């Protein structure tokens, strides 16, 4: 299961969806697409707004309180929650 944990200034994403075989997993591909599109979009607008570490756990640190960053992060979380509704056995999103 993919676990997404959201705090005020940090988001951690870990695990695997196990919906299908590697390379065919639509849940994993969707999470990757949503998250990295958001990261790239924010960094293209303001390269100081966030930083991220992509290791065993993907950690996104929110460094800016500007409206665009807030809206893009909120949109990312909302999209991941929609995915959770469709695939509750494969992704869990928790906001602290």
Phi, psi and omega in degrees: 000139173277131178245128177242120178241126184245125171249184181299317186236013181210145174229131178241132181234126183216166175091185180228147183287322184056033175283324182207180179298156176307132181089349179237004187277104183290333178290313178299316179297321179295315179298313179302315180297312180299311187290312184285333172295318178295311179303310182296321179298313179297313182295330176290331179276316182209103185288359177254000186286327180218164164224155180219153176236122182249088179241219175299326175244130174276120180244127177248124178254124182268114187256347184234145179259016183292156186298321182295314178299314179301315182293319180292320176295315179300318178299317179300312180298316179298319178295319178295324176293323176297319177296321178299322178298323182279330184226064185294343178273352187242341180213138177231128179245127181232127175254126179265000000 
